[in-house]
Amino acid sequence: MDKLANKTAYGSAEWRRARSGARQGLAGLGLLLLAYPLYEARDFIAGLATTRVVATAILYTRNEGTEVQLQRAFAAAKMHSPAEATFESERNSTRHGTYYISVTANTSERAKADLATLADAIRATFPSAESNLLVSLNNSTTPTPNGLSRGISFGVQAAVVLMMLACQLLLVIGAHREGMGRAGLFAAMATPFTLLIYPSGSTGRGPASHYALSTADWNFVLLLLALTPVSVIVSLWLTRKSRQAVGRRGRA
């Protein structure tokens, strides 16, 4: 009889419900594992749709060098250069004397070559450039956003948000199907944060024990946290009947 009862419990509706809930929880964690690399690759994916690139250089005025002199040198150099270039000053007041020039072209080689030519022309025009001006060329280029790349970037970010929200909802609903109470549902919601902030390889005292900043993007964690209120509302709604039942038993 005991074996029959155990067999019945093993294949009962409650057992199947709990097993389905566990699968939902695993599916939610799987979505999180897919959402994170997609979030990290969002710029790369959008960059595949770009056709032009930008090369940049940082300029520092020193000693007697001034911004007015640099602007004049840039204007003079641009008059004799076919490059599509822009000049911008550093907005951070603590980095006074820092400026940026950017050159846009169809290929990385063209952009870097035009930037180098423009930088040489600025040096030649700037007064006493050897002591008053420092130019640092960036060896890499970045894609120039266009309408298609912006649309792709928005689509990727929207997909990431939906995957993160689905992850939390699957964890909450799965925990509820497993028979957990409100505390269990809140613990299920905390599981993704535990995986991101305290990874499995961070149990020691060495460099591997440093969490979050070296293993997860804080922006991703904050985005996940911003979606949590939806899961909290769902958890409260799913457990409302059990709370009402406890209240009625208490009054009895």
C-alpha positions in Angstrom: 0.0 0.0 0.0 2.9 2.4 0.9 4.5 1.7 -2.5 1.2 2.3 -4.3 0.7 5.6 -2.4 4.2 6.7 -3.2 3.7 5.8 -6.9 0.5 7.7 -6.9 2.2 10.7 -5.3 5.0 10.5 -7.9 2.6 10.7 -10.8 0.0 12.9 -9.2 -1.3 16.2 -10.5 0.5 18.0 -7.8 3.8 16.3 -8.7 3.3 17.2 -12.4 2.5 20.8 -11.5 5.7 21.1 -9.3 7.8 19.5 -12.1 6.3 21.9 -14.6 7.1 24.8 -12.3 10.7 23.7 -12.0 11.0 23.6 -15.8 9.6 27.1 -16.0 12.2 28.3 -13.6 15.0 26.7 -15.6 13.6 28.2 -18.8 13.7 31.7 -17.1 17.3 31.3 -16.1 18.0 30.1 -19.7 16.5 33.4 -21.0 18.7 35.3 -18.7 21.8 33.5 -20.0 20.7 34.4 -23.5 19.8 38.0 -22.7 23.2 39.0 -21.1 25.5 38.2 -24.2 22.8 39.8 -26.4 23.0 42.9 -24.3 26.8 43.0 -24.4 26.8 42.6 -28.2 24.1 45.2 -28.9 26.6 47.8 -30.2 28.4 45.2 -32.4 25.1 43.9 -33.9 24.0 47.5 -34.7 27.4 48.2 -36.1 27.0 45.5 -38.8 24.4 47.8 -40.5 26.7 50.8 -40.6 28.5 51.9 -43.8 30.7 54.7 -42.5 33.3 54.9 -39.6 34.7 57.7 -37.5 38.4 58.1 -36.4 39.1 60.4 -33.5 42.0 62.2 -31.9 42.5 64.0 -28.6 44.2 67.3 -28.5 45.6 68.9 -25.3 46.6 72.6 -25.1 49.5 73.2 -22.7 51.5 76.1 -21.4 50.5 79.1 -23.5 48.2 77.3 -25.8 44.6 78.4 -25.9 41.3 77.1 -27.3 41.0 80.1 -29.7 44.4 79.2 -31.2 43.3 75.6 -31.6 40.0 76.6 -33.2 41.8 78.8 -35.7 44.4 76.1 -36.5 41.5 73.6 -37.1 39.6 76.0 -39.3 42.8 76.7 -41.4 43.6 72.9 -41.7 40.1 72.1 -42.7 40.1 74.6 -45.5 42.9 72.7 -47.2 41.5 69.2 -46.4 38.7 67.3 -48.1 38.1 65.3 -44.9 34.7 65.4 -43.2 35.9 66.6 -39.8 34.4 68.1 -36.6 35.9 69.9 -33.6 34.6 69.5 -30.1 35.7 70.6 -26.6 35.6 68.5 -23.5 32.4 69.2 -21.6 33.9 68.1 -18.2 35.2 71.2 -16.6 37.8 69.3 -14.7 39.5 68.4 -17.9 40.1 71.9 -19.2 42.3 72.1 -22.2 41.1 68.8 -23.8 39.6 68.7 -27.2 38.5 66.2 -29.8 38.6 66.1 -33.6 36.7 63.4 -35.5 36.9 62.4 -39.2 34.2 60.4 -40.9 34.9 58.3 -44.0 33.7 55.2 -45.8 36.6 53.0 -44.6 38.7 52.7 -41.5 41.9 53.2 -43.6 40.6 56.4 -45.2 39.3 57.8 -41.9 42.6 57.2 -40.1 44.7 58.6 -43.0 42.5 61.8 -43.3 42.8 62.2 -39.5 46.6 61.9 -39.5 46.8 64.5 -42.4 44.5 66.8 -40.5 46.4 66.5 -37.3 49.7 67.3 -39.0 48.1 70.4 -40.6 46.9 71.5 -37.2 50.3 71.1 -35.7 51.8 73.1 -38.5 49.4 76.0 -38.0 49.3 76.0 -34.2 51.7 78.5 -32.6 54.7 76.8 -31.0 53.0 73.4 -31.3 56.0 71.5 -29.9 55.5 72.9 -26.5 51.9 74.1 -26.5 50.0 71.3 -28.2 49.8 67.5 -27.7 48.0 65.3 -30.2 47.0 61.7 -29.5 45.6 59.7 -32.4 43.2 56.8 -31.7 44.3 53.7 -33.6 40.8 52.3 -33.9 37.6 53.6 -35.5 33.9 53.4 -34.5 30.9 52.8 -36.8 28.8 55.9 -37.6 25.1 55.3 -36.6 22.5 55.6 -39.3 18.8 55.0 -39.4 19.0 51.3 -39.9 21.6 50.7 -37.2 19.6 52.8 -34.7 16.5 50.7 -35.5 18.5 47.5 -35.0 19.9 48.8 -31.7 16.4 49.7 -30.5 15.2 46.2 -31.5 18.0 44.4 -29.7 17.5 46.4 -26.5 13.7 45.8 -26.7 14.4 42.1 -27.1 16.7 42.1 -24.1 14.1 43.8 -22.0 11.4 41.4 -23.0 13.7 38.4 -22.3 14.7 39.8 -18.8 11.0 40.4 -18.0 10.1 36.9 -19.2 12.9 35.5 -17.1 11.5 37.0 -13.9 7.9 36.1 -14.7 8.9 32.5 -15.4 10.8 32.2 -12.1 7.9 33.6 -10.2 5.2 31.5 -11.8 7.4 28.5 -11.7 8.0 28.9 -8.0 4.3 29.4 -7.5 3.5 26.1 -9.3 6.0 24.4 -7.1 3.9 25.3 -4.1 6.1 28.0 -2.7 4.7 30.9 -0.7 5.2 34.6 -1.0 8.7 34.4 0.5 9.7 31.7 -1.9 8.5 33.8 -4.9 10.6 36.7 -3.7 13.6 34.4 -3.3 13.1 33.2 -6.9 13.1 36.8 -8.0 16.4 37.3 -6.3 18.0 34.3 -8.1 19.1 36.3 -11.2 20.8 38.9 -9.1 22.6 36.2 -7.1 23.9 34.7 -10.3 25.1 38.0 -11.8 26.6 39.6 -8.7 27.9 36.4 -6.9 29.0 34.0 -9.7 30.1 30.5 -9.0 33.8 31.3 -9.3 33.8 34.0 -6.7 34.1 31.9 -3.6 37.8 32.5 -2.8 39.7 35.4 -1.3 41.8 36.1 -4.4 41.1 38.2 -7.4 38.4 35.8 -8.5 36.3 36.7 -5.4 35.7 40.2 -6.7 32.1 40.3 -7.9 29.9 42.3 -10.2 32.2 44.8 -11.9 34.6 42.1 -13.2 31.9 39.6 -14.2 28.6 41.4 -14.9 27.7 44.8 -16.4 26.1 46.9 -13.6 23.9 48.5 -16.3 22.4 45.1 -17.0 21.8 44.5 -13.3 20.2 47.9 -12.9 18.0 47.3 -15.9 16.9 43.9 -14.4 16.2 45.7 -11.1 14.1 48.3 -12.9 11.8 45.5 -14.2 11.5 43.8 -10.8 8.3 45.8 -9.7 6.3 43.9 -12.4 7.4 40.6 -10.9 6.6 41.9 -7.4 3.1 42.8 -8.4 2.6 39.4 -10.1 3.9 37.6 -6.9 1.5 39.5 -4.7 -1.4 38.7 -7.0 -0.5 35.0 -7.1 -0.2 34.7 -3.3 -3.3 36.8 -2.5 -5.5 33.7 -1.9 -3.1 32.0 0.4 -2.8 35.2 2.5 -6.6 35.5 2.7 -6.9 31.8 3.8 -4.3 32.4 6.6 -6.3 35.5 7.7 -9.5 33.5 7.9 -7.9 30.7 9.9 -6.5 33.3 12.3 -9.9 34.8 12.9 -11.4 31.3 13.4 
